[in-house]
Amino acid sequence: MPIDEIEKIKRLINKLEDRIEELETENRALKMSIKQACTSLMRQNDDAQEAIIESERILAFAPTFKQPKWKKK
């Protein structure tokens, strides 16, 4: 195998290793972003659930009024 070919292969291998490192860094950043987004959504879901429960408690104690006689007709 000629020396030029070997050097070319070495350069390609180095280029591929660099690209792998870039992709691994990007992958870690994406995983972290996804984890943060999931955590945020879960917290928002809990907050919404608490608000719904609280509003249901308030509605349970809301007074009910009888219809006026003139509306019953």
mmCIF file as Biopython writes it, N, C-alpha, C and O atoms, coordinates in Angstrom:
data_model
#
loop_
_atom_site.group_PDB
_atom_site.id
_atom_site.type_symbol
_atom_site.label_atom_id
_atom_site.label_alt_id
_atom_site.label_comp_id
_atom_site.label_asym_id
_atom_site.label_entity_id
_atom_site.label_seq_id
_atom_site.pdbx_PDB_ins_code
_atom_site.Cartn_x
_atom_site.Cartn_y
_atom_site.Cartn_z
_atom_site.occupancy
_atom_site.B_iso_or_equiv
_atom_site.auth_seq_id
_atom_site.auth_asym_id
_atom_site.pdbx_PDB_model_num
ATOM 1   N N  . MET A ? 1  ? 0.859   -1.169 0.000  1.0 0.0 1  A 1 
ATOM 2   C CA . MET A ? 1  ? 0.000   0.000  0.000  1.0 0.0 1  A 1 
ATOM 3   C C  . MET A ? 1  ? 0.911   1.241  0.000  1.0 0.0 1  A 1 
ATOM 4   O O  . MET A ? 1  ? 1.811   1.351  0.833  1.0 0.0 1  A 1 
ATOM 5   N N  . PRO A ? 2  ? 0.681   2.143  -0.908 1.0 0.0 2  A 1 
ATOM 6   C CA . PRO A ? 2  ? 1.535   3.337  -0.983 1.0 0.0 2  A 1 
ATOM 7   C C  . PRO A ? 2  ? 1.364   4.232  0.250  1.0 0.0 2  A 1 
ATOM 8   O O  . PRO A ? 2  ? 0.315   4.224  0.894  1.0 0.0 2  A 1 
ATOM 9   N N  . ILE A ? 3  ? 2.394   4.991  0.562  1.0 0.0 3  A 1 
ATOM 10  C CA . ILE A ? 3  ? 2.420   5.876  1.724  1.0 0.0 3  A 1 
ATOM 11  C C  . ILE A ? 3  ? 1.307   6.926  1.632  1.0 0.0 3  A 1 
ATOM 12  O O  . ILE A ? 3  ? 0.684   7.261  2.639  1.0 0.0 3  A 1 
ATOM 13  N N  . ASP A ? 4  ? 1.060   7.439  0.431  1.0 0.0 4  A 1 
ATOM 14  C CA . ASP A ? 4  ? 0.006   8.462  0.250  1.0 0.0 4  A 1 
ATOM 15  C C  . ASP A ? 4  ? -1.359  7.926  0.677  1.0 0.0 4  A 1 
ATOM 16  O O  . ASP A ? 4  ? -2.149  8.619  1.318  1.0 0.0 4  A 1 
ATOM 17  N N  . GLU A ? 5  ? -1.611  6.679  0.304  1.0 0.0 5  A 1 
ATOM 18  C CA . GLU A ? 5  ? -2.897  6.076  0.671  1.0 0.0 5  A 1 
ATOM 19  C C  . GLU A ? 5  ? -3.014  5.911  2.181  1.0 0.0 5  A 1 
ATOM 20  O O  . GLU A ? 5  ? -4.071  6.163  2.760  1.0 0.0 5  A 1 
ATOM 21  N N  . ILE A ? 6  ? -1.946  5.496  2.802  1.0 0.0 6  A 1 
ATOM 22  C CA . ILE A ? 6  ? -1.943  5.317  4.253  1.0 0.0 6  A 1 
ATOM 23  C C  . ILE A ? 6  ? -2.180  6.651  4.958  1.0 0.0 6  A 1 
ATOM 24  O O  . ILE A ? 6  ? -2.954  6.725  5.912  1.0 0.0 6  A 1 
ATOM 25  N N  . GLU A ? 7  ? -1.517  7.697  4.490  1.0 0.0 7  A 1 
ATOM 26  C CA . GLU A ? 7  ? -1.701  9.035  5.077  1.0 0.0 7  A 1 
ATOM 27  C C  . GLU A ? 7  ? -3.138  9.520  4.887  1.0 0.0 7  A 1 
ATOM 28  O O  . GLU A ? 7  ? -3.733  10.119 5.784  1.0 0.0 7  A 1 
ATOM 29  N N  . LYS A ? 8  ? -3.670  9.253  3.723  1.0 0.0 8  A 1 
ATOM 30  C CA . LYS A ? 8  ? -5.060  9.658  3.443  1.0 0.0 8  A 1 
ATOM 31  C C  . LYS A ? 8  ? -6.013  8.929  4.393  1.0 0.0 8  A 1 
ATOM 32  O O  . LYS A ? 8  ? -6.938  9.539  4.928  1.0 0.0 8  A 1 
ATOM 33  N N  . ILE A ? 9  ? -5.797  7.651  4.602  1.0 0.0 9  A 1 
ATOM 34  C CA . ILE A ? 9  ? -6.635  6.857  5.508  1.0 0.0 9  A 1 
ATOM 35  C C  . ILE A ? 9  ? -6.511  7.378  6.937  1.0 0.0 9  A 1 
ATOM 36  O O  . ILE A ? 9  ? -7.507  7.484  7.653  1.0 0.0 9  A 1 
ATOM 37  N N  . LYS A ? 10 ? -5.274  7.705  7.354  1.0 0.0 10 A 1 
ATOM 38  C CA . LYS A ? 10 ? -5.067  8.253  8.698  1.0 0.0 10 A 1 
ATOM 39  C C  . LYS A ? 10 ? -5.815  9.573  8.887  1.0 0.0 10 A 1 
ATOM 40  O O  . LYS A ? 10 ? -6.438  9.806  9.922  1.0 0.0 10 A 1 
ATOM 41  N N  . ARG A ? 11 ? -5.741  10.437 7.859  1.0 0.0 11 A 1 
ATOM 42  C CA . ARG A ? 11 ? -6.467  11.721 7.931  1.0 0.0 11 A 1 
ATOM 43  C C  . ARG A ? 11 ? -7.974  11.491 8.042  1.0 0.0 11 A 1 
ATOM 44  O O  . ARG A ? 11 ? -8.658  12.151 8.823  1.0 0.0 11 A 1 
ATOM 45  N N  . LEU A ? 12 ? -8.476  10.548 7.252  1.0 0.0 12 A 1 
ATOM 46  C CA . LEU A ? 12 ? -9.913  10.238 7.300  1.0 0.0 12 A 1 
ATOM 47  C C  . LEU A ? 12 ? -10.305 9.687  8.670  1.0 0.0 12 A 1 
ATOM 48  O O  . LEU A ? 12 ? -11.362 10.022 9.205  1.0 0.0 12 A 1 
ATOM 49  N N  . ILE A ? 13 ? -9.449  8.844  9.227  1.0 0.0 13 A 1 
ATOM 50  C CA . ILE A ? 13 ? -9.729  8.281  10.561 1.0 0.0 13 A 1 
ATOM 51  C C  . ILE A ? 13 ? -9.766  9.398  11.602 1.0 0.0 13 A 1 
ATOM 52  O O  . ILE A ? 13 ? -10.660 9.431  12.448 1.0 0.0 13 A 1 
ATOM 53  N N  . ASN A ? 14 ? -8.795  10.313 11.539 1.0 0.0 14 A 1 
ATOM 54  C CA . ASN A ? 14 ? -8.774  11.447 12.467 1.0 0.0 14 A 1 
ATOM 55  C C  . ASN A ? 14 ? -10.008 12.326 12.310 1.0 0.0 14 A 1 
ATOM 56  O O  . ASN A ? 14 ? -10.586 12.796 13.290 1.0 0.0 14 A 1 
ATOM 57  N N  . LYS A ? 15 ? -10.395 12.535 11.061 1.0 0.0 15 A 1 
ATOM 58  C CA . LYS A ? 15 ? -11.586 13.345 10.787 1.0 0.0 15 A 1 
ATOM 59  C C  . LYS A ? 15 ? -12.832 12.668 11.371 1.0 0.0 15 A 1 
ATOM 60  O O  . LYS A ? 15 ? -13.684 13.325 11.970 1.0 0.0 15 A 1 
ATOM 61  N N  . LEU A ? 16 ? -12.924 11.365 11.192 1.0 0.0 16 A 1 
ATOM 62  C CA . LEU A ? 16 ? -14.064 10.614 11.739 1.0 0.0 16 A 1 
ATOM 63  C C  . LEU A ? 16 ? -14.069 10.642 13.261 1.0 0.0 16 A 1 
ATOM 64  O O  . LEU A ? 16 ? -15.130 10.784 13.870 1.0 0.0 16 A 1 
ATOM 65  N N  . GLU A ? 17 ? -12.904 10.508 13.883 1.0 0.0 17 A 1 
ATOM 66  C CA . GLU A ? 17 ? -12.830 10.569 15.343 1.0 0.0 17 A 1 
ATOM 67  C C  . GLU A ? 17 ? -13.268 11.933 15.868 1.0 0.0 17 A 1 
ATOM 68  O O  . GLU A ? 17 ? -13.963 12.024 16.880 1.0 0.0 17 A 1 
ATOM 69  N N  . ASP A ? 18 ? -12.853 12.994 15.168 1.0 0.0 18 A 1 
ATOM 70  C CA . ASP A ? 18 ? -13.277 14.346 15.554 1.0 0.0 18 A 1 
ATOM 71  C C  . ASP A ? 18 ? -14.796 14.499 15.435 1.0 0.0 18 A 1 
ATOM 72  O O  . ASP A ? 18 ? -15.454 15.071 16.304 1.0 0.0 18 A 1 
ATOM 73  N N  . ARG A ? 19 ? -15.320 13.975 14.346 1.0 0.0 19 A 1 
ATOM 74  C CA . ARG A ? 19 ? -16.780 14.070 14.132 1.0 0.0 19 A 1 
ATOM 75  C C  . ARG A ? 19 ? -17.541 13.276 15.191 1.0 0.0 19 A 1 
ATOM 76  O O  . ARG A ? 19 ? -18.586 13.720 15.666 1.0 0.0 19 A 1 
ATOM 77  N N  . ILE A ? 20 ? -17.029 12.120 15.558 1.0 0.0 20 A 1 
ATOM 78  C CA . ILE A ? 20 ? -17.660 11.306 16.607 1.0 0.0 20 A 1 
ATOM 79  C C  . ILE A ? 20 ? -17.690 12.085 17.919 1.0 0.0 20 A 1 
ATOM 80  O O  . ILE A ? 20 ? -18.698 12.097 18.626 1.0 0.0 20 A 1 
ATOM 81  N N  . GLU A ? 21 ? -16.575 12.732 18.232 1.0 0.0 21 A 1 
ATOM 82  C CA . GLU A ? 21 ? -16.508 13.524 19.465 1.0 0.0 21 A 1 
ATOM 83  C C  . GLU A ? 21 ? -17.531 14.667 19.444 1.0 0.0 21 A 1 
ATOM 84  O O  . GLU A ? 21 ? -18.193 14.932 20.447 1.0 0.0 21 A 1 
ATOM 85  N N  . GLU A ? 22 ? -17.654 15.340 18.291 1.0 0.0 22 A 1 
ATOM 86  C CA . GLU A ? 22 ? -18.650 16.410 18.160 1.0 0.0 22 A 1 
ATOM 87  C C  . GLU A ? 22 ? -20.067 15.870 18.373 1.0 0.0 22 A 1 
ATOM 88  O O  . GLU A ? 22 ? -20.873 16.472 19.083 1.0 0.0 22 A 1 
ATOM 89  N N  . LEU A ? 23 ? -20.353 14.742 17.755 1.0 0.0 23 A 1 
ATOM 90  C CA . LEU A ? 23 ? -21.685 14.149 17.871 1.0 0.0 23 A 1 
ATOM 91  C C  . LEU A ? 23 ? -21.977 13.696 19.303 1.0 0.0 23 A 1 
ATOM 92  O O  . LEU A ? 23 ? -23.105 13.832 19.777 1.0 0.0 23 A 1 
ATOM 93  N N  . GLU A ? 24 ? -20.986 13.167 19.983 1.0 0.0 24 A 1 
ATOM 94  C CA . GLU A ? 24 ? -21.180 12.751 21.369 1.0 0.0 24 A 1 
ATOM 95  C C  . GLU A ? 24 ? -21.460 13.957 22.263 1.0 0.0 24 A 1 
ATOM 96  O O  . GLU A ? 24 ? -22.297 13.885 23.163 1.0 0.0 24 A 1 
ATOM 97  N N  . THR A ? 25 ? -20.763 15.062 22.015 1.0 0.0 25 A 1 
ATOM 98  C CA . THR A ? 25 ? -21.002 16.297 22.781 1.0 0.0 25 A 1 
ATOM 99  C C  . THR A ? 25 ? -22.419 16.811 22.516 1.0 0.0 25 A 1 
ATOM 100 O O  . THR A ? 25 ? -23.136 17.196 23.440 1.0 0.0 25 A 1 
ATOM 101 N N  . GLU A ? 26 ? -22.804 16.811 21.251 1.0 0.0 26 A 1 
ATOM 102 C CA . GLU A ? 26 ? -24.152 17.259 20.881 1.0 0.0 26 A 1 
ATOM 103 C C  . GLU A ? 26 ? -25.214 16.351 21.507 1.0 0.0 26 A 1 
ATOM 104 O O  . GLU A ? 26 ? -26.251 16.826 21.972 1.0 0.0 26 A 1 
ATOM 105 N N  . ASN A ? 27 ? -24.948 15.057 21.514 1.0 0.0 27 A 1 
ATOM 106 C CA . ASN A ? 27 ? -25.878 14.091 22.082 1.0 0.0 27 A 1 
ATOM 107 C C  . ASN A ? 27 ? -26.077 14.335 23.577 1.0 0.0 27 A 1 
ATOM 108 O O  . ASN A ? 27 ? -27.203 14.285 24.073 1.0 0.0 27 A 1 
ATOM 109 N N  . ARG A ? 28 ? -24.979 14.599 24.298 1.0 0.0 28 A 1 
ATOM 110 C CA . ARG A ? 28 ? -25.090 14.890 25.735 1.0 0.0 28 A 1 
ATOM 111 C C  . ARG A ? 28 ? -25.920 16.147 25.971 1.0 0.0 28 A 1 
ATOM 112 O O  . ARG A ? 28 ? -26.752 16.187 26.878 1.0 0.0 28 A 1 
ATOM 113 N N  . ALA A ? 29 ? -25.692 17.177 25.151 1.0 0.0 29 A 1 
ATOM 114 C CA . ALA A ? 29 ? -26.449 18.425 25.297 1.0 0.0 29 A 1 
ATOM 115 C C  . ALA A ? 29 ? -27.930 18.195 25.028 1.0 0.0 29 A 1 
ATOM 116 O O  . ALA A ? 29 ? -28.779 18.735 25.737 1.0 0.0 29 A 1 
ATOM 117 N N  . LEU A ? 30 ? -28.247 17.401 24.013 1.0 0.0 30 A 1 
ATOM 118 C CA . LEU A ? 30 ? -29.644 17.108 23.697 1.0 0.0 30 A 1 
ATOM 119 C C  . LEU A ? 30 ? -30.313 16.318 24.815 1.0 0.0 30 A 1 
ATOM 120 O O  . LEU A ? 30 ? -31.455 16.596 25.180 1.0 0.0 30 A 1 
ATOM 121 N N  . LYS A ? 31 ? -29.600 15.332 25.357 1.0 0.0 31 A 1 
ATOM 122 C CA . LYS A ? 31 ? -30.156 14.553 26.467 1.0 0.0 31 A 1 
ATOM 123 C C  . LYS A ? 31 ? -30.465 15.449 27.653 1.0 0.0 31 A 1 
ATOM 124 O O  . LYS A ? 31 ? -31.502 15.300 28.298 1.0 0.0 31 A 1 
ATOM 125 N N  . MET A ? 32 ? -29.557 16.388 27.943 1.0 0.0 32 A 1 
ATOM 126 C CA . MET A ? 32 ? -29.757 17.289 29.070 1.0 0.0 32 A 1 
ATOM 127 C C  . MET A ? 32 ? -30.963 18.202 28.822 1.0 0.0 32 A 1 
ATOM 128 O O  . MET A ? 32 ? -31.758 18.444 29.731 1.0 0.0 32 A 1 
ATOM 129 N N  . SER A ? 33 ? -31.095 18.702 27.604 1.0 0.0 33 A 1 
ATOM 130 C CA . SER A ? 33 ? -32.237 19.564 27.262 1.0 0.0 33 A 1 
ATOM 131 C C  . SER A ? 33 ? -33.552 18.808 27.385 1.0 0.0 33 A 1 
ATOM 132 O O  . SER A ? 33 ? -34.533 19.339 27.906 1.0 0.0 33 A 1 
ATOM 133 N N  . ILE A ? 34 ? -33.572 17.574 26.909 1.0 0.0 34 A 1 
ATOM 134 C CA . ILE A ? 34 ? -34.785 16.758 26.991 1.0 0.0 34 A 1 
ATOM 135 C C  . ILE A ? 34 ? -35.145 16.486 28.444 1.0 0.0 34 A 1 
ATOM 136 O O  . ILE A ? 34 ? -36.315 16.554 28.819 1.0 0.0 34 A 1 
ATOM 137 N N  . LYS A ? 35 ? -34.153 16.181 29.258 1.0 0.0 35 A 1 
ATOM 138 C CA . LYS A ? 35 ? -34.401 15.921 30.674 1.0 0.0 35 A 1 
ATOM 139 C C  . LYS A ? 35 ? -34.963 17.164 31.367 1.0 0.0 35 A 1 
ATOM 140 O O  . LYS A ? 35 ? -35.893 17.062 32.167 1.0 0.0 35 A 1 
ATOM 141 N N  . GLN A ? 36 ? -34.398 18.341 31.059 1.0 0.0 36 A 1 
ATOM 142 C CA . GLN A ? 36 ? -34.888 19.578 31.654 1.0 0.0 36 A 1 
ATOM 143 C C  . GLN A ? 36 ? -36.323 19.871 31.206 1.0 0.0 36 A 1 
ATOM 144 O O  . GLN A ? 36 ? -37.150 20.311 32.004 1.0 0.0 36 A 1 
ATOM 145 N N  . ALA A ? 37 ? -36.610 19.626 29.929 1.0 0.0 37 A 1 
ATOM 146 C CA . ALA A ? 37 ? -37.963 19.860 29.410 1.0 0.0 37 A 1 
ATOM 147 C C  . ALA A ? 37 ? -38.967 18.927 30.082 1.0 0.0 37 A 1 
ATOM 148 O O  . ALA A ? 37 ? -40.070 19.350 30.428 1.0 0.0 37 A 1 
ATOM 149 N N  . CYS A ? 38 ? -38.594 17.666 30.268 1.0 0.0 38 A 1 
ATOM 150 C CA . CYS A ? 38 ? -39.478 16.700 30.930 1.0 0.0 38 A 1 
ATOM 151 C C  . CYS A ? 38 ? -39.738 17.120 32.379 1.0 0.0 38 A 1 
ATOM 152 O O  . CYS A ? 38 ? -40.872 17.063 32.856 1.0 0.0 38 A 1 
ATOM 153 N N  . THR A ? 39 ? -38.693 17.536 33.064 1.0 0.0 39 A 1 
ATOM 154 C CA . THR A ? 39 ? -38.837 17.973 34.448 1.0 0.0 39 A 1 
ATOM 155 C C  . THR A ? 39 ? -39.775 19.172 34.534 1.0 0.0 39 A 1 
ATOM 156 O O  . THR A ? 39 ? -40.640 19.233 35.408 1.0 0.0 39 A 1 
ATOM 157 N N  . SER A ? 40 ? -39.595 20.117 33.625 1.0 0.0 40 A 1 
ATOM 158 C CA . SER A ? 40 ? -40.447 21.304 33.603 1.0 0.0 40 A 1 
ATOM 159 C C  . SER A ? 40 ? -41.907 20.932 33.327 1.0 0.0 40 A 1 
ATOM 160 O O  . SER A ? 40 ? -42.813 21.445 33.984 1.0 0.0 40 A 1 
ATOM 161 N N  . LEU A ? 41 ? -42.133 20.052 32.368 1.0 0.0 41 A 1 
ATOM 162 C CA . LEU A ? 41 ? -43.499 19.624 32.045 1.0 0.0 41 A 1 
ATOM 163 C C  . LEU A ? 41 ? -44.148 18.890 33.212 1.0 0.0 41 A 1 
ATOM 164 O O  . LEU A ? 41 ? -45.335 19.073 33.483 1.0 0.0 41 A 1 
ATOM 165 N N  . MET A ? 42 ? -43.378 18.069 33.896 1.0 0.0 42 A 1 
ATOM 166 C CA . MET A ? 42 ? -43.927 17.345 35.044 1.0 0.0 42 A 1 
ATOM 167 C C  . MET A ? 42 ? -44.305 18.327 36.161 1.0 0.0 42 A 1 
ATOM 168 O O  . MET A ? 42 ? -45.340 18.166 36.809 1.0 0.0 42 A 1 
ATOM 169 N N  . ARG A ? 43 ? -43.464 19.340 36.380 1.0 0.0 43 A 1 
ATOM 170 C CA . ARG A ? 43 ? -43.757 20.342 37.400 1.0 0.0 43 A 1 
ATOM 171 C C  . ARG A ? 43 ? -45.015 21.145 37.016 1.0 0.0 43 A 1 
ATOM 172 O O  . ARG A ? 43 ? -45.872 21.406 37.861 1.0 0.0 43 A 1 
ATOM 173 N N  . GLN A ? 44 ? -45.113 21.532 35.740 1.0 0.0 44 A 1 
ATOM 174 C CA . GLN A ? 44 ? -46.306 22.255 35.275 1.0 0.0 44 A 1 
ATOM 175 C C  . GLN A ? 44 ? -47.553 21.393 35.411 1.0 0.0 44 A 1 
ATOM 176 O O  . GLN A ? 44 ? -48.621 21.898 35.759 1.0 0.0 44 A 1 
ATOM 177 N N  . ASN A ? 45 ? -47.429 20.103 35.140 1.0 0.0 45 A 1 
ATOM 178 C CA . ASN A ? 45 ? -48.548 19.183 35.270 1.0 0.0 45 A 1 
ATOM 179 C C  . ASN A ? 45 ? -49.009 19.097 36.723 1.0 0.0 45 A 1 
ATOM 180 O O  . ASN A ? 45 ? -50.207 19.119 37.006 1.0 0.0 45 A 1 
ATOM 181 N N  . ASP A ? 46 ? -48.045 19.000 37.640 1.0 0.0 46 A 1 
ATOM 182 C CA . ASP A ? 46 ? -48.386 18.967 39.068 1.0 0.0 46 A 1 
ATOM 183 C C  . ASP A ? 46 ? -49.082 20.258 39.497 1.0 0.0 46 A 1 
ATOM 184 O O  . ASP A ? 46 ? -50.065 20.222 40.237 1.0 0.0 46 A 1 
ATOM 185 N N  . ASP A ? 47 ? -48.567 21.402 39.027 1.0 0.0 47 A 1 
ATOM 186 C CA . ASP A ? 47 ? -49.174 22.689 39.371 1.0 0.0 47 A 1 
ATOM 187 C C  . ASP A ? 47 ? -50.607 22.783 38.839 1.0 0.0 47 A 1 
ATOM 188 O O  . ASP A ? 47 ? -51.510 23.245 39.537 1.0 0.0 47 A 1 
ATOM 189 N N  . ALA A ? 48 ? -50.799 22.341 37.603 1.0 0.0 48 A 1 
ATOM 190 C CA . ALA A ? 48 ? -52.141 22.381 37.010 1.0 0.0 48 A 1 
ATOM 191 C C  . ALA A ? 48 ? -53.094 21.460 37.765 1.0 0.0 48 A 1 
ATOM 192 O O  . ALA A ? 48 ? -54.253 21.806 37.992 1.0 0.0 48 A 1 
ATOM 193 N N  . GLN A ? 49 ? -52.601 20.294 38.149 1.0 0.0 49 A 1 
ATOM 194 C CA . GLN A ? 49 ? -53.431 19.343 38.883 1.0 0.0 49 A 1 
ATOM 195 C C  . GLN A ? 49 ? -53.839 19.937 40.238 1.0 0.0 49 A 1 
ATOM 196 O O  . GLN A ? 49 ? -54.989 19.800 40.656 1.0 0.0 49 A 1 
ATOM 197 N N  . GLU A ? 50 ? -52.905 20.590 40.916 1.0 0.0 50 A 1 
ATOM 198 C CA . GLU A ? 50 ? -53.233 21.231 42.193 1.0 0.0 50 A 1 
ATOM 199 C C  . GLU A ? 50 ? -54.265 22.339 42.005 1.0 0.0 50 A 1 
ATOM 200 O O  . GLU A ? 50 ? -55.174 22.486 42.821 1.0 0.0 50 A 1 
ATOM 201 N N  . ALA A ? 51 ? -54.128 23.114 40.936 1.0 0.0 51 A 1 
ATOM 202 C CA . ALA A ? 51 ? -55.089 24.192 40.664 1.0 0.0 51 A 1 
ATOM 203 C C  . ALA A ? 51 ? -56.477 23.619 40.393 1.0 0.0 51 A 1 
ATOM 204 O O  . ALA A ? 51 ? -57.476 24.176 40.847 1.0 0.0 51 A 1 
ATOM 205 N N  . ILE A ? 52 ? -56.544 22.524 39.666 1.0 0.0 52 A 1 
ATOM 206 C CA . ILE A ? 52 ? -57.838 21.888 39.368 1.0 0.0 52 A 1 
ATOM 207 C C  . ILE A ? 52 ? -58.480 21.372 40.656 1.0 0.0 52 A 1 
ATOM 208 O O  . ILE A ? 52 ? -59.672 21.572 40.889 1.0 0.0 52 A 1 
ATOM 209 N N  . ILE A ? 53 ? -57.691 20.719 41.475 1.0 0.0 53 A 1 
ATOM 210 C CA . ILE A ? 53 ? -58.217 20.193 42.745 1.0 0.0 53 A 1 
ATOM 211 C C  . ILE A ? 53 ? -58.739 21.328 43.612 1.0 0.0 53 A 1 
ATOM 212 O O  . ILE A ? 53 ? -59.811 21.223 44.209 1.0 0.0 53 A 1 
ATOM 213 N N  . GLU A ? 54 ? -57.974 22.418 43.678 1.0 0.0 54 A 1 
ATOM 214 C CA . GLU A ? 54 ? -58.393 23.578 44.479 1.0 0.0 54 A 1 
ATOM 215 C C  . GLU A ? 54 ? -59.679 24.187 43.930 1.0 0.0 54 A 1 
ATOM 216 O O  . GLU A ? 54 ? -60.564 24.560 44.700 1.0 0.0 54 A 1 
ATOM 217 N N  . SER A ? 55 ? -59.793 24.291 42.606 1.0 0.0 55 A 1 
ATOM 218 C CA . SER A ? 55 ? -61.006 24.875 42.027 1.0 0.0 55 A 1 
ATOM 219 C C  . SER A ? 55 ? -62.205 23.952 42.257 1.0 0.0 55 A 1 
ATOM 220 O O  . SER A ? 55 ? -63.325 24.430 42.432 1.0 0.0 55 A 1 
ATOM 221 N N  . GLU A ? 56 ? -61.981 22.641 42.256 1.0 0.0 56 A 1 
ATOM 222 C CA . GLU A ? 56 ? -63.079 21.708 42.539 1.0 0.0 56 A 1 
ATOM 223 C C  . GLU A ? 56 ? -63.539 21.854 43.987 1.0 0.0 56 A 1 
ATOM 224 O O  . GLU A ? 56 ? -64.732 21.749 44.273 1.0 0.0 56 A 1 
ATOM 225 N N  . ARG A ? 57 ? -62.600 22.094 44.899 1.0 0.0 57 A 1 
ATOM 226 C CA . ARG A ? 57 ? -62.969 22.325 46.309 1.0 0.0 57 A 1 
ATOM 227 C C  . ARG A ? 57 ? -63.809 23.583 46.439 1.0 0.0 57 A 1 
ATOM 228 O O  . ARG A ? 57 ? -64.799 23.605 47.170 1.0 0.0 57 A 1 
ATOM 229 N N  . ILE A ? 58 ? -63.413 24.624 45.733 1.0 0.0 58 A 1 
ATOM 230 C CA . ILE A ? 58 ? -64.155 25.883 45.790 1.0 0.0 58 A 1 
ATOM 231 C C  . ILE A ? 58 ? -65.556 25.689 45.226 1.0 0.0 58 A 1 
ATOM 232 O O  . ILE A ? 58 ? -66.533 26.171 45.799 1.0 0.0 58 A 1 
ATOM 233 N N  . LEU A ? 59 ? -65.653 24.976 44.092 1.0 0.0 59 A 1 
ATOM 234 C CA . LEU A ? 59 ? -66.964 24.750 43.478 1.0 0.0 59 A 1 
ATOM 235 C C  . LEU A ? 59 ? -67.862 23.887 44.362 1.0 0.0 59 A 1 
ATOM 236 O O  . LEU A ? 59 ? -69.084 24.027 44.318 1.0 0.0 59 A 1 
ATOM 237 N N  . ALA A ? 60 ? -67.285 23.012 45.149 1.0 0.0 60 A 1 
ATOM 238 C CA . ALA A ? 60 ? -68.078 22.147 46.017 1.0 0.0 60 A 1 
ATOM 239 C C  . ALA A ? 60 ? -68.811 22.961 47.074 1.0 0.0 60 A 1 
ATOM 240 O O  . ALA A ? 60 ? -69.881 22.563 47.534 1.0 0.0 60 A 1 
ATOM 241 N N  . PHE A ? 61 ? -68.243 24.094 47.461 1.0 0.0 61 A 1 
ATOM 242 C CA . PHE A ? 61 ? -68.865 24.932 48.487 1.0 0.0 61 A 1 
ATOM 243 C C  . PHE A ? 61 ? -69.636 26.113 47.904 1.0 0.0 61 A 1 
ATOM 244 O O  . PHE A ? 61 ? -70.151 26.944 48.653 1.0 0.0 61 A 1 
ATOM 245 N N  . ALA A ? 62 ? -69.721 26.196 46.596 1.0 0.0 62 A 1 
ATOM 246 C CA . ALA A ? 62 ? -70.448 27.296 45.971 1.0 0.0 62 A 1 
ATOM 247 C C  . ALA A ? 62 ? -71.940 27.137 46.265 1.0 0.0 62 A 1 
ATOM 248 O O  . ALA A ? 62 ? -72.489 26.039 46.173 1.0 0.0 62 A 1 
ATOM 249 N N  . PRO A ? 63 ? -72.578 28.235 46.615 1.0 0.0 63 A 1 
ATOM 250 C CA . PRO A ? 63 ? -74.013 28.139 46.918 1.0 0.0 63 A 1 
ATOM 251 C C  . PRO A ? 63 ? -74.814 27.832 45.654 1.0 0.0 63 A 1 
ATOM 252 O O  . PRO A ? 63 ? -74.467 28.268 44.556 1.0 0.0 63 A 1 
ATOM 253 N N  . THR A ? 64 ? -75.876 27.085 45.832 1.0 0.0 64 A 1 
ATOM 254 C CA . THR A ? 64 ? -76.782 26.826 44.716 1.0 0.0 64 A 1 
ATOM 255 C C  . THR A ? 64 ? -78.066 27.592 44.981 1.0 0.0 64 A 1 
ATOM 256 O O  . THR A ? 64 ? -78.621 27.542 46.079 1.0 0.0 64 A 1 
ATOM 257 N N  . PHE A ? 65 ? -78.514 28.280 43.992 1.0 0.0 65 A 1 
ATOM 258 C CA . PHE A ? 65 ? -79.705 29.111 44.132 1.0 0.0 65 A 1 
ATOM 259 C C  . PHE A ? 65 ? -80.858 28.460 43.390 1.0 0.0 65 A 1 
ATOM 260 O O  . PHE A ? 65 ? -80.684 27.857 42.330 1.0 0.0 65 A 1 
ATOM 261 N N  . LYS A ? 66 ? -82.021 28.594 43.966 1.0 0.0 66 A 1 
ATOM 262 C CA . LYS A ? 66 ? -83.211 28.082 43.300 1.0 0.0 66 A 1 
ATOM 263 C C  . LYS A ? 66 ? -83.561 29.017 42.153 1.0 0.0 66 A 1 
ATOM 264 O O  . LYS A ? 66 ? -83.314 30.222 42.199 1.0 0.0 66 A 1 
ATOM 265 N N  . GLN A ? 67 ? -84.143 28.418 41.128 1.0 0.0 67 A 1 
ATOM 266 C CA . GLN A ? 67 ? -84.612 29.228 40.008 1.0 0.0 67 A 1 
ATOM 267 C C  . GLN A ? 67 ? -85.792 30.081 40.470 1.0 0.0 67 A 1 
ATOM 268 O O  . GLN A ? 67 ? -86.633 29.605 41.232 1.0 0.0 67 A 1 
ATOM 269 N N  . PRO A ? 68 ? -85.867 31.338 40.020 1.0 0.0 68 A 1 
ATOM 270 C CA . PRO A ? 68 ? -87.044 32.137 40.373 1.0 0.0 68 A 1 
ATOM 271 C C  . PRO A ? 68 ? -88.310 31.497 39.756 1.0 0.0 68 A 1 
ATOM 272 O O  . PRO A ? 68 ? -88.265 30.863 38.702 1.0 0.0 68 A 1 
ATOM 273 N N  . LYS A ? 69 ? -89.417 31.692 40.453 1.0 0.0 69 A 1 
ATOM 274 C CA . LYS A ? 69 ? -90.656 31.079 39.967 1.0 0.0 69 A 1 
ATOM 275 C C  . LYS A ? 69 ? -91.003 31.502 38.556 1.0 0.0 69 A 1 
ATOM 276 O O  . LYS A ? 69 ? -91.514 30.696 37.779 1.0 0.0 69 A 1 
ATOM 277 N N  . TRP A ? 70 ? -90.739 32.737 38.215 1.0 0.0 70 A 1 
ATOM 278 C CA . TRP A ? 70 ? -91.082 33.212 36.864 1.0 0.0 70 A 1 
ATOM 279 C C  . TRP A ? 70 ? -90.237 32.541 35.796 1.0 0.0 70 A 1 
ATOM 280 O O  . TRP A ? 70 ? -90.662 32.494 34.641 1.0 0.0 70 A 1 
ATOM 281 N N  . LYS A ? 71 ? -89.043 32.011 36.130 1.0 0.0 71 A 1 
ATOM 282 C CA . LYS A ? 71 ? -88.216 31.318 35.147 1.0 0.0 71 A 1 
ATOM 283 C C  . LYS A ? 71 ? -88.612 29.859 34.997 1.0 0.0 71 A 1 
ATOM 284 O O  . LYS A ? 71 ? -88.305 29.236 33.981 1.0 0.0 71 A 1 
ATOM 285 N N  . LYS A ? 72 ? -89.290 29.308 35.992 1.0 0.0 72 A 1 
ATOM 286 C CA . LYS A ? 72 ? -89.692 27.909 35.940 1.0 0.0 72 A 1 
ATOM 287 C C  . LYS A ? 72 ? -90.777 27.684 34.920 1.0 0.0 72 A 1 
ATOM 288 O O  . LYS A ? 72 ? -90.925 26.573 34.412 1.0 0.0 72 A 1 
ATOM 289 N N  . LYS A ? 73 ? -91.527 28.697 34.611 1.0 0.0 73 A 1 
ATOM 290 C CA . LYS A ? 73 ? -92.687 28.530 33.712 1.0 0.0 73 A 1 
ATOM 291 C C  . LYS A ? 73 ? -92.316 28.289 32.306 1.0 0.0 73 A 1 
ATOM 292 O O  . LYS A ? 73 ? -93.191 28.134 31.455 1.0 0.0 73 A 1 
#
